[in-house]
Amino acid sequence: MNQKIKPDGNASETEIQIYQLVQDLTQATKRDAALLELSKKRELVPDLAPILWYSFGTIAALLSEIVSIYPLLSPPKLQTQESNTVCNALALLQCVASHRDTRLLFLYAHIPLYLYPFLNTVCKSKPFEYLRLTSLGVIGALVKMDDSDVINFLLSTEIIPLCLRIMETGTELSKTVATFIVQKILLDDVGLSYICATSERFYAVSSVLSEMVQHLVSRPSQRLLKHIIRCYLRLADNSRAREALRTCLPEPFRDRDFLASLKDDPTTTRWLTQLLMDLNLTC
């Protein structure tokens, strides 16, 4: 149950400031300033997440900020200030999502679903892109924990199609985070089985990955490519997917010049070499 959390007698000055700012979140006139300051200071207090979660009215205040901009999503009317305020709220939710003591509580409350309308937007203006990227960061923080409960929850939602669309149409940074999320889902055994359970799911993922590789030929991004290759390597662990990949693997992966472009990234080079060996293919 939420309660009013207070610092103990040994609290530092910074911690006392944090507790006051958390209390300020529940007051509409002080909320914007508190969101900004807490988003800046969130790394200074390791247990900020439990403070946020168990303080009376705090999570409700953060969710209130999120839902307040839903009417601005379609038609797209979101402005920079509104986007910044909500992104500060999302940054605090990311703390809750990544903390061991609050992560499952965050999931059981289905709070990630409040972010999906942001991931579902297509407007390319900076306020929308910032909103999508910050929302992806919250989901990314969840999957980074390698927790099967997280993967099971996400698979019960529409996170994969949402990520796939961003992988197709987003900026390079958004594509990278979305691909990382898909990669972490694939690295879980349940996630791999889910994606490879039907040809429709497999080809939905593999076709987007293939399109991204073709795009990277003309506009290289080693960071994005690393996640893409890791996704392919993991897909190859499934026997049905492995057979399919022998006929639909992107052609650039078998190009010696393409492989040479990875010479400064030994990990990605090793993954690609292993992928080709697993598929009995050569450059």
C-alpha positions in Angstrom: 0.0 0.0 0.0 1.3 3.5 -0.8 2.3 5.5 2.2 4.0 8.7 3.1 7.7 7.9 3.1 10.0 10.0 5.2 13.9 10.2 5.5 15.4 8.7 8.6 17.7 10.7 11.0 20.8 9.7 9.1 19.6 10.9 5.7 22.0 13.1 3.7 21.1 16.5 2.5 20.6 15.1 -1.0 18.3 12.4 0.3 16.2 14.9 2.2 15.9 17.0 -1.0 14.8 13.8 -2.9 12.1 13.0 -0.4 10.8 16.6 -0.6 10.7 16.5 -4.4 8.9 13.1 -4.3 6.2 14.7 -2.1 6.0 17.7 -4.5 5.0 15.3 -7.3 1.5 15.0 -5.8 1.0 18.8 -5.9 0.0 20.0 -9.4 1.6 23.4 -9.0 5.0 21.9 -8.0 5.0 18.8 -10.2 6.8 20.1 -13.3 9.7 21.4 -11.3 9.9 18.2 -9.2 9.8 16.0 -12.3 12.7 18.0 -13.8 14.8 17.9 -10.7 14.2 14.2 -9.9 15.0 13.2 -13.5 18.3 14.9 -13.1 19.1 13.5 -9.6 17.7 10.0 -10.1 21.2 8.4 -10.3 22.2 9.9 -6.9 19.8 7.8 -4.8 20.1 4.0 -5.6 16.7 3.3 -3.9 14.7 6.1 -5.5 12.5 3.5 -7.1 11.0 2.1 -3.8 10.6 5.7 -2.6 8.6 6.5 -5.7 6.6 3.3 -5.6 5.6 3.4 -1.9 5.1 7.1 -1.5 1.4 8.0 -1.3 0.0 9.2 -4.7 3.3 9.3 -6.5 2.8 6.7 -9.2 -0.7 8.0 -9.7 0.7 11.5 -10.3 3.2 10.1 -12.9 0.5 8.2 -14.7 -1.7 11.3 -14.6 1.0 13.2 -16.5 1.2 10.4 -19.1 -2.5 10.1 -19.8 -3.0 13.8 -19.9 -1.2 14.0 -23.3 -3.1 11.1 -25.0 -5.5 13.6 -26.7 -2.5 15.3 -28.3 -1.3 12.2 -30.0 -3.9 12.0 -32.7 -4.1 14.3 -34.5 -0.5 15.1 -33.6 -0.5 18.3 -31.5 2.2 17.5 -29.0 4.6 20.4 -28.3 8.2 20.3 -26.9 7.3 21.4 -23.4 4.6 18.8 -23.0 6.8 16.1 -24.4 9.7 17.0 -22.0 7.4 16.9 -19.0 6.1 13.5 -19.8 9.6 12.2 -20.7 10.7 13.3 -17.2 7.9 11.2 -15.8 8.9 8.3 -17.9 12.5 8.6 -16.7 11.3 8.1 -13.2 9.2 5.1 -14.2 12.3 3.7 -15.8 13.9 3.8 -12.4 11.0 1.7 -11.0 11.2 -0.7 -14.0 14.9 -1.4 -13.5 15.0 -1.8 -9.7 14.9 -5.3 -8.4 12.4 -4.5 -5.6 9.9 -2.8 -7.8 10.2 -4.3 -11.3 7.6 -7.1 -10.8 5.3 -4.7 -9.0 5.6 -2.4 -12.0 4.7 -5.3 -14.3 1.8 -6.6 -12.2 0.3 -3.2 -12.3 0.5 -3.3 -16.1 2.1 0.1 -16.2 4.0 -0.6 -19.5 0.7 -0.6 -21.2 0.4 3.1 -20.5 3.4 3.7 -22.8 2.1 1.8 -25.8 0.1 4.7 -27.2 3.4 6.6 -27.4 5.1 3.7 -29.2 2.1 3.5 -31.6 2.7 7.1 -32.9 4.2 7.8 -36.3 4.7 11.5 -36.3 8.4 12.3 -37.0 8.6 15.6 -35.2 11.1 15.9 -32.3 8.6 15.9 -29.5 7.1 12.6 -30.7 10.5 11.1 -31.4 11.7 12.0 -27.9 8.6 10.5 -26.5 8.9 7.2 -28.4 12.6 6.9 -27.5 12.1 7.5 -23.8 9.2 5.0 -23.8 11.4 2.5 -25.5 14.0 3.2 -22.8 11.5 2.1 -20.1 10.8 -1.2 -21.9 14.6 -1.6 -22.6 15.2 -1.3 -18.9 12.8 -4.1 -18.2 14.2 -6.6 -20.7 17.8 -5.8 -19.7 17.1 -7.6 -16.4 16.9 -11.0 -18.2 13.8 -11.9 -16.2 11.4 -14.5 -17.7 8.5 -12.9 -16.0 9.2 -9.7 -18.0 9.3 -11.6 -21.3 6.1 -13.5 -20.5 4.3 -10.3 -19.8 5.6 -8.5 -22.9 4.6 -11.5 -25.1 1.0 -11.1 -23.8 1.0 -7.6 -25.2 1.6 -6.1 -28.7 5.2 -5.1 -28.0 6.7 -7.0 -30.9 4.6 -5.4 -33.7 5.2 -2.0 -32.1 8.9 -2.6 -32.0 8.9 -3.9 -35.6 7.2 -0.8 -36.9 9.8 1.5 -35.1 12.6 -0.7 -36.5 11.2 0.0 -40.0 10.4 3.7 -39.7 12.2 5.2 -36.7 15.4 7.2 -36.3 18.6 5.2 -35.9 18.6 5.5 -32.2 15.0 4.4 -31.9 15.6 1.5 -34.3 18.6 0.5 -32.1 16.6 0.4 -28.9 13.6 -1.3 -30.5 15.9 -4.0 -32.0 17.6 -4.5 -28.6 14.2 -5.2 -27.1 13.4 -7.8 -29.8 16.9 -9.2 -29.3 16.3 -9.7 -25.6 13.0 -11.3 -26.2 14.6 -13.7 -28.6 17.4 -14.6 -26.1 14.8 -15.9 -23.7 13.7 -19.5 -24.6 10.0 -18.6 -24.3 10.5 -15.6 -26.5 12.3 -17.6 -29.2 9.7 -20.3 -29.2 6.9 -17.7 -29.4 8.4 -15.9 -32.5 9.2 -19.2 -34.2 5.9 -20.8 -33.4 4.3 -19.7 -36.7 5.7 -18.8 -40.0 3.8 -15.4 -39.9 5.6 -14.4 -36.7 9.0 -15.5 -38.0 8.7 -13.8 -41.3 7.3 -10.6 -39.7 10.5 -10.4 -37.7 13.0 -11.7 -40.3 11.6 -9.5 -43.1 12.0 -6.3 -41.0 15.6 -7.4 -40.0 16.4 -8.0 -43.7 15.1 -4.6 -44.8 17.2 -3.0 -42.1 20.3 -4.8 -43.3 19.7 -3.6 -46.9 19.3 0.0 -45.6 22.5 -0.3 -43.6 24.5 -1.0 -46.8 24.1 2.6 -47.8 23.9 4.1 -44.3 26.1 2.0 -42.0 25.5 1.9 -38.2 27.7 -0.6 -36.4 25.7 -0.3 -33.2 22.4 -1.2 -34.9 24.0 -3.9 -37.0 25.4 -5.6 -33.9 21.9 -6.1 -32.5 20.5 -7.2 -35.9 23.2 -9.9 -36.3 22.6 -11.1 -32.7 18.9 -11.5 -33.5 19.7 -13.6 -36.6 22.2 -15.7 -34.6 19.6 -16.4 -32.0 16.9 -17.2 -34.6 19.3 -19.8 -36.0 19.1 -21.7 -32.7 15.6 -22.8 -33.7 15.6 -25.6 -36.2 12.6 -24.4 -38.3 14.0 -20.9 -38.3 17.4 -22.1 -39.3 16.0 -23.9 -42.3 14.1 -20.8 -43.4 17.1 -18.5 -42.9 19.2 -20.5 -45.4 16.9 -19.1 -48.1 16.1 -15.7 -46.7 19.3 -14.5 -45.1 20.2 -11.0 -46.3 22.7 -11.1 -49.2 25.1 -8.6 -47.7 25.9 -11.0 -45.0 27.7 -13.2 -47.5 29.6 -10.3 -49.1 33.3 -10.3 -48.2 33.4 -6.5 -48.4 30.5 -6.3 -45.9 32.4 -8.6 -43.5 35.5 -6.6 -43.9 33.6 -3.5 -42.8 33.2 -5.1 -39.4 36.9 -5.6 -38.8 36.9 -3.1 -35.9 34.2 -5.0 -34.1 35.5 -8.5 -33.3 32.3 -9.6 -31.4 30.0 -8.8 -34.2 32.4 -10.4 -36.7 32.4 -13.5 -34.6 28.6 -13.6 -34.4 28.3 -13.2 -38.2 30.9 -15.9 -38.9 29.1 -18.2 -36.4 25.7 -17.5 -38.1 27.1 -18.4 -41.5 28.6 -21.6 -40.1 25.3 -22.5 -38.4 23.5 -22.1 -41.7 26.2 -23.9 -43.7 26.8 -20.8 -45.8 30.0 -19.1 -46.8 31.0 -15.7 -47.9 
